[in-house]
Amino acid sequence: MPDFTLLTTQQRVYKTLFQYLDPIVAAGEIDQPKYKDVWSFYLQLERTLYPWLRPYYQNAFHLTNSTEGRGIVICIGNHQFQYAATTIRAIREVLKSELPIEVFYIRESDLTLTRRLYLETEFENVVTRQVVSRINDWYTRFGGWALKPYAVLTSSFSEVILMDADSYFFKKPDMLFDDAGYRKTGTLFFYDRTLFSGWETGRNWLSSFLPTKSSIVETTRWWNFKSAHEQESGVVVINKKRSLLGLLATCKMNDKKERDQVTYKHVHGDKETFWVGYEMVQTPYSFIKSYGGVIGGLGDAGDPSMVCGNQLHFGVDRQPLWWNGGLLRDKNKWPDRYLKFTHYAEGNDWVFETSCIKDKDRIREFTAEEQKIAAKYVAMDQLRRKDEEKIQQGLWKPTTAIFDDGSLGAEGVEKNALEKEP
């Protein structure tokens, strides 16, 4: 079983070496004899910690050499396509964001060619990427949540908004890059719901391997036994050039050995691995100072005094910013029952089974404009369902030509591979 105390020590030594060597590598002087031993030790430690970087990257200094600009990263497979297609249309057609979007999938079989062509031809400036063409999957054996931090790492953007496929915004997501906490630290995280008071595992686990910690830790609900959930990773904002080492540590917590034997036994998926990874290497990070609220309708679970629905997040102005869980009331139970968009509530007293907040003193109605935005999303999703039916029946065809080299062009001949896909 991986020893997280040793892992933390190794990563902090790695950080010291990386920071020492960074200006030397940048100046092109790393081949000088006086740096030979330290460079050799650095490479050996890097291959021990992050073996999945090779052979696609020579070393971590190459991770951000070719990255530039800002963009959105979404991770999906065939099942999540139904959410991503509407989410991307919402970003482009309702919010009018022109940020480039990279959609990551794991392996060739995880997202069919037709669905990839749909995303790349229906929308402007959207590309699909296979993560195992950039990360050595022998060490990662990707599945589900573990993909997300690696997609950020290998994306072509320097500054990334990582979004779940079923996350929706009330405001243009570009604004997240202007957040004061993000500008200060190069990261922006959101708090999760307050659930399962008295949970001791989080604090005990952190105490077992963090020799020192930031002042943020002692303010967390984890540390104070108030919640089993701290971070919500439906939206994460990261400047890779400013916080690369924290991101590498997060990825490490999600590789095959670490996640199976340690990480996922203490946390729910990837969520806590972001801030905990940053703590391991003492890389600054910031949270928006509000806990998750609820978006939905009054009485949706039988009690007319409570708001029930999906998890809502607020901006620094305390106004609704985005929500996770999609457009359905419960996508796992009711595939055709859309969420109500009349009310939202803040509070820490959740009914987990029905996703309601008991607190009644902070219930608000959505503005007419917010309800209009949500209604547009539902209408888009209904149209998406028709496209999905065509895809499943093999009837959907792109309106843009796909040339033999895989490039897109004006209307013309479609690629033969589309015809042959199962």
NORWO-V811692 format. One record per residue. N is the residue number from 1. RES is the residue in three letters. SS is DSSP state (A for helix, B for strand, O for the rest). D_FIRST is the distance of its C-alpha to the first C-alpha in Angstrom with 2 decimals. Layout:
[[N;RES;SS;D_FIRST] [N;RES;SS;D_FIRST]]
This chain:
[[1;MET;O;0.00] [2;PRO;O;3.83] [3;ASP;O;6.38] [4;PHE;A;9.19] [5;THR;A;11.78] [6;LEU;A;11.52] [7;LEU;A;11.46] [8;THR;A;14.52] [9;THR;A;16.24] [10;GLN;A;15.90] [11;GLN;A;17.28] [12;ARG;A;20.06] [13;VAL;A;21.05] [14;TYR;A;21.10] [15;LYS;A;23.34] [16;THR;A;25.69] [17;LEU;A;26.05] [18;PHE;A;26.62] [19;GLN;A;29.28] [20;TYR;A;30.93] [21;LEU;A;31.13] [22;ASP;A;32.11] [23;PRO;A;35.85] [24;ILE;A;35.93] [25;VAL;A;34.56] [26;ALA;A;36.94] [27;ALA;O;39.85] [28;GLY;O;39.12] [29;GLU;O;38.90] [30;ILE;O;35.38] [31;ASP;O;36.95] [32;GLN;O;38.86] [33;PRO;A;38.09] [34;LYS;A;37.31] [35;TYR;A;34.17] [36;LYS;A;32.92] [37;ASP;A;30.34] [38;VAL;A;28.85] [39;TRP;A;28.81] [40;SER;A;27.05] [41;PHE;A;24.34] [42;TYR;A;24.00] [43;LEU;A;23.66] [44;GLN;A;21.06] [45;LEU;A;18.87] [46;GLU;A;19.61] [47;ARG;A;18.62] [48;THR;A;15.23] [49;LEU;A;14.70] [50;TYR;O;16.80] [51;PRO;A;17.31] [52;TRP;A;18.64] [53;LEU;A;21.74] [54;ARG;O;23.19] [55;PRO;O;25.64] [56;TYR;O;27.12] [57;TYR;O;27.13] [58;GLN;O;27.92] [59;ASN;O;25.99] [60;ALA;A;25.47] [61;PHE;A;29.08] [62;HIS;A;30.22] [63;LEU;O;28.50] [64;THR;O;31.42] [65;ASN;O;34.25] [66;SER;O;35.61] [67;THR;O;34.82] [68;GLU;O;37.70] [69;GLY;O;39.08] [70;ARG;B;37.83] [71;GLY;B;36.73] [72;ILE;B;34.98] [73;VAL;B;31.83] [74;ILE;B;31.29] [75;CYS;B;28.57] [76;ILE;O;29.79] [77;GLY;O;29.86] [78;ASN;O;32.86] [79;HIS;O;32.51] [80;GLN;O;32.29] [81;PHE;A;35.28] [82;GLN;A;37.65] [83;TYR;A;36.49] [84;ALA;A;36.20] [85;ALA;A;39.71] [86;THR;A;41.29] [87;THR;A;39.16] [88;ILE;A;40.20] [89;ARG;A;43.81] [90;ALA;A;43.75] [91;ILE;A;42.56] [92;ARG;A;45.30] [93;GLU;A;48.22] [94;VAL;A;48.01] [95;LEU;O;46.23] [96;LYS;O;47.72] [97;SER;O;44.70] [98;GLU;O;44.95] [99;LEU;O;41.46] [100;PRO;B;40.09] [101;ILE;B;37.38] [102;GLU;B;34.57] [103;VAL;B;33.10] [104;PHE;B;29.74] [105;TYR;B;28.60] [106;ILE;O;25.69] [107;ARG;O;27.37] [108;GLU;A;30.98] [109;SER;A;30.91] [110;ASP;A;29.50] [111;LEU;O;32.76] [112;THR;O;35.99] [113;LEU;A;38.51] [114;THR;A;41.07] [115;ARG;A;38.90] [116;ARG;A;38.08] [117;LEU;A;41.81] [118;TYR;A;42.63] [119;LEU;A;40.56] [120;GLU;A;41.91] [121;THR;A;45.53] [122;GLU;A;46.00] [123;PHE;O;44.91] [124;GLU;O;45.70] [125;ASN;O;43.08] [126;VAL;B;40.14] [127;VAL;B;38.01] [128;THR;B;35.11] [129;ARG;B;32.22] [130;GLN;B;29.49] [131;VAL;A;26.22] [132;VAL;A;24.92] [133;SER;A;28.01] [134;ARG;O;26.62] [135;ILE;O;22.82] [136;ASN;O;21.08] [137;ASP;A;19.76] [138;TRP;A;17.95] [139;TYR;A;15.01] [140;THR;A;15.75] [141;ARG;O;17.07] [142;PHE;O;18.91] [143;GLY;O;19.88] [144;GLY;A;21.68] [145;TRP;A;20.87] [146;ALA;A;18.42] [147;LEU;A;21.55] [148;LYS;A;23.30] [149;PRO;A;22.14] [150;TYR;A;22.27] [151;ALA;A;25.79] [152;VAL;A;26.80] [153;LEU;A;25.43] [154;THR;A;27.34] [155;SER;O;30.44] [156;SER;O;33.70] [157;PHE;O;34.33] [158;SER;O;33.88] [159;GLU;B;34.04] [160;VAL;B;32.38] [161;ILE;B;32.85] [162;LEU;B;29.96] [163;MET;B;31.34] [164;ASP;O;30.25] [165;ALA;O;32.72] [166;ASP;O;34.19] [167;SER;B;34.76] [168;TYR;B;38.46] [169;PHE;B;40.34] [170;PHE;O;43.64] [171;LYS;O;44.09] [172;LYS;O;43.54] [173;PRO;A;39.87] [174;ASP;A;41.09] [175;MET;A;41.85] [176;LEU;A;38.20] [177;PHE;A;38.49] [178;ASP;A;41.24] [179;ASP;O;39.22] [180;ALA;A;39.57] [181;GLY;A;35.90] [182;TYR;A;34.98] [183;ARG;A;37.66] [184;LYS;A;36.38] [185;THR;A;32.64] [186;GLY;O;32.32] [187;THR;B;30.27] [188;LEU;B;31.32] [189;PHE;B;29.19] [190;PHE;B;30.42] [191;TYR;B;29.55] [192;ASP;O;28.67] [193;ARG;O;30.49] [194;THR;O;30.30] [195;LEU;O;28.78] [196;PHE;O;27.58] [197;SER;O;28.75] [198;GLY;O;27.05] [199;TRP;O;23.50] [200;GLU;O;21.52] [201;THR;A;17.92] [202;GLY;A;18.50] [203;ARG;A;19.96] [204;ASN;A;17.62] [205;TRP;A;14.56] [206;LEU;A;16.59] [207;SER;A;17.80] [208;SER;A;14.46] [209;PHE;A;13.84] [210;LEU;O;17.33] [211;PRO;O;19.57] [212;THR;O;22.49] [213;LYS;O;23.35] [214;SER;O;26.39] [215;SER;O;29.17] [216;ILE;O;28.26] [217;VAL;A;25.21] [218;GLU;A;27.42] [219;THR;A;29.72] [220;THR;O;27.20] [221;ARG;O;27.36] [222;TRP;O;23.62] [223;TRP;O;24.31] [224;ASN;O;27.42] [225;PHE;O;26.08] [226;LYS;O;28.49] [227;SER;O;26.49] [228;ALA;O;23.23] [229;HIS;O;24.14] [230;GLU;O;24.93] [231;GLN;B;25.23] [232;GLU;B;26.93] [233;SER;B;26.02] [234;GLY;B;29.06] [235;VAL;B;30.61] [236;VAL;B;28.95] [237;VAL;B;31.05] [238;ILE;B;29.74] [239;ASN;B;31.68] [240;LYS;A;29.47] [241;LYS;A;31.65] [242;ARG;A;31.34] [243;SER;A;27.69] [244;LEU;A;25.90] [245;LEU;A;23.13] [246;GLY;A;22.26] [247;LEU;A;22.25] [248;LEU;A;19.96] [249;ALA;A;17.39] [250;THR;A;17.91] [251;CYS;A;17.46] [252;LYS;A;14.14] [253;MET;A;12.87] [254;ASN;O;14.32] [255;ASP;O;13.16] [256;LYS;A;11.66] [257;LYS;A;7.94] [258;GLU;A;8.05] [259;ARG;A;10.57] [260;ASP;A;9.43] [261;GLN;A;6.03] [262;VAL;A;7.39] [263;THR;A;10.89] [264;TYR;A;12.91] [265;LYS;A;11.99] [266;HIS;A;13.82] [267;VAL;O;16.46] [268;HIS;O;18.92] [269;GLY;O;18.30] [270;ASP;O;18.92] [271;LYS;O;21.30] [272;GLU;O;19.73] [273;THR;A;17.73] [274;PHE;A;21.05] [275;TRP;A;22.09] [276;VAL;A;18.68] [277;GLY;A;18.04] [278;TYR;A;21.51] [279;GLU;A;20.88] [280;MET;A;17.95] [281;VAL;O;20.51] [282;GLN;O;23.53] [283;THR;O;25.33] [284;PRO;O;28.17] [285;TYR;O;28.29] [286;SER;O;30.77] [287;PHE;B;31.17] [288;ILE;O;34.46] [289;LYS;O;35.48] [290;SER;O;35.90] [291;TYR;O;33.82] [292;GLY;O;33.98] [293;GLY;B;37.24] [294;VAL;B;38.49] [295;ILE;B;40.84] [296;GLY;B;43.02] [297;GLY;B;46.06] [298;LEU;B;47.51] [299;GLY;O;47.28] [300;ASP;O;45.10] [301;ALA;O;43.35] [302;GLY;O;46.53] [303;ASP;O;46.90] [304;PRO;O;49.43] [305;SER;O;48.38] [306;MET;O;44.78] [307;VAL;B;43.49] [308;CYS;B;40.93] [309;GLY;B;39.23] [310;ASN;B;36.44] [311;GLN;B;34.73] [312;LEU;B;37.02] [313;HIS;B;36.40] [314;PHE;B;39.02] [315;GLY;O;40.04] [316;VAL;O;41.01] [317;ASP;O;44.44] [318;ARG;O;43.01] [319;GLN;O;44.31] [320;PRO;B;42.42] [321;LEU;B;40.55] [322;TRP;B;38.19] [323;TRP;B;36.57] [324;ASN;B;33.61] [325;GLY;O;33.72] [326;GLY;O;36.68] [327;LEU;O;40.26] [328;LEU;B;39.76] [329;ARG;O;39.75] [330;ASP;O;36.63] [331;LYS;O;35.67] [332;ASN;O;33.67] [333;LYS;O;36.68] [334;TRP;O;39.83] [335;PRO;O;39.96] [336;ASP;O;43.60] [337;ARG;O;43.79] [338;TYR;B;43.90] [339;LEU;O;42.97] [340;LYS;O;45.85] [341;PHE;O;46.33] [342;THR;O;48.73] [343;HIS;B;46.82] [344;TYR;B;43.75] [345;ALA;B;42.51] [346;GLU;O;40.37] [347;GLY;O;38.73] [348;ASN;O;35.65] [349;ASP;O;36.56] [350;TRP;B;35.20] [351;VAL;B;35.73] [352;PHE;O;32.48] [353;GLU;O;33.86] [354;THR;O;36.87] [355;SER;O;35.66] [356;CYS;B;38.58] [357;ILE;B;39.10] [358;LYS;O;41.18] [359;ASP;O;42.54] [360;LYS;O;46.12] [361;ASP;O;47.40] [362;ARG;O;45.69] [363;ILE;B;46.63] [364;ARG;B;48.26] [365;GLU;B;49.95] [366;PHE;O;49.05] [367;THR;O;51.82] [368;ALA;A;53.94] [369;GLU;A;52.41] [370;GLU;A;48.82] [371;GLN;A;49.87] [372;LYS;A;51.62] [373;ILE;A;48.48] [374;ALA;A;46.49] [375;ALA;A;49.36] [376;LYS;A;49.29] [377;TYR;A;45.61] [378;VAL;A;46.36] [379;ALA;A;49.31] [380;MET;A;47.21] [381;ASP;A;44.62] [382;GLN;A;47.41] [383;LEU;A;48.59] [384;ARG;A;45.08] [385;ARG;A;44.99] [386;LYS;A;48.06] [387;ASP;A;46.46] [388;GLU;A;43.38] [389;GLU;A;45.73] [390;LYS;A;47.35] [391;ILE;A;44.04] [392;GLN;A;43.07] [393;GLN;A;46.56] [394;GLY;O;46.52] [395;LEU;O;49.45] [396;TRP;O;48.07] [397;LYS;O;49.18] [398;PRO;O;48.66] [399;THR;O;51.82] [400;THR;O;50.83] [401;ALA;B;51.14] [402;ILE;B;48.14] [403;PHE;O;49.30] [404;ASP;O;48.15] [405;ASP;O;46.02] [406;GLY;O;44.13] [407;SER;O;46.00] [408;LEU;B;47.81] [409;GLY;B;51.54] [410;ALA;O;54.65] [411;GLU;O;55.47] [412;GLY;O;55.78] [413;VAL;O;54.08] [414;GLU;O;50.67] [415;LYS;O;47.92] [416;ASN;A;48.09] [417;ALA;A;44.35] [418;LEU;A;44.86] [419;GLU;A;47.33] [420;LYS;A;44.99] [421;GLU;O;41.92] [422;PRO;O;41.13]]
